[in-house]
Amino acid sequence: MLEGAKSIGAGAATIALAGAAVGIGNVLSSSIHSVARNPSLAKQLFGYAILGFALTEAIALFAPMMAFLISFVFR
């Protein structure tokens, strides 16, 4: 019973990867739209886009970490 619950928990934790993929797509899409509207701010917007990408990618790294913790550490 506990093993099944651990598998369900680990699977639920990896669902966050889909959300992170959508977040990265939104960051890059917004960056492209912003540069298209105002090309003179391209350098400044690139820095913000990289920051948004990094923060979204951090969430994507926490999701598998939690899945591994649920699967192998918690007993």
C-alpha positions in Angstrom: 0.0 0.0 0.0 2.8 2.4 0.9 4.7 1.6 -2.3 1.7 2.5 -4.4 1.2 5.8 -2.6 4.8 6.6 -3.1 4.5 5.9 -6.8 1.4 8.1 -7.1 3.2 10.9 -5.2 6.3 10.7 -7.3 4.1 10.8 -10.5 2.2 13.8 -9.2 5.4 15.6 -8.4 6.6 15.2 -12.0 3.5 16.9 -13.4 5.2 20.1 -12.5 7.5 19.6 -15.4 4.6 20.3 -17.8 3.9 23.5 -16.0 7.6 24.5 -16.2 7.6 23.8 -20.0 4.5 26.1 -20.4 6.2 28.8 -18.3 9.4 28.7 -20.4 7.2 29.0 -23.5 5.4 32.0 -22.0 8.7 33.7 -21.1 10.2 33.3 -24.5 6.9 34.2 -26.3 6.6 37.4 -24.2 10.2 38.3 -24.9 9.7 37.9 -28.7 6.5 40.1 -28.6 8.2 42.7 -26.5 11.2 43.0 -28.8 8.8 43.2 -31.8 7.0 46.1 -30.2 10.1 48.0 -29.1 13.4 46.9 -30.7 15.4 49.5 -28.9 14.9 47.7 -25.6 16.2 44.4 -26.9 19.2 44.2 -24.6 17.3 45.0 -21.4 14.5 42.7 -22.3 17.0 39.9 -23.0 18.3 40.1 -19.4 14.7 39.9 -18.0 14.0 37.0 -20.3 17.0 35.1 -19.1 16.0 35.8 -15.5 12.5 34.5 -16.1 13.9 31.4 -17.9 16.2 30.7 -15.0 13.5 31.0 -12.3 11.1 28.8 -14.3 13.9 26.3 -14.9 14.5 26.1 -11.2 11.0 24.9 -10.7 11.6 22.3 -13.3 14.6 21.1 -11.3 12.8 21.0 -8.0 10.0 18.7 -9.4 12.2 15.6 -10.2 14.1 16.3 -7.0 10.9 15.9 -5.0 10.0 12.8 -7.1 13.3 11.2 -6.2 12.9 12.1 -2.5 9.5 10.6 -2.4 10.6 7.5 -4.2 13.9 6.7 -2.5 14.3 8.7 0.8 11.0 8.6 2.5 10.2 5.2 4.0 
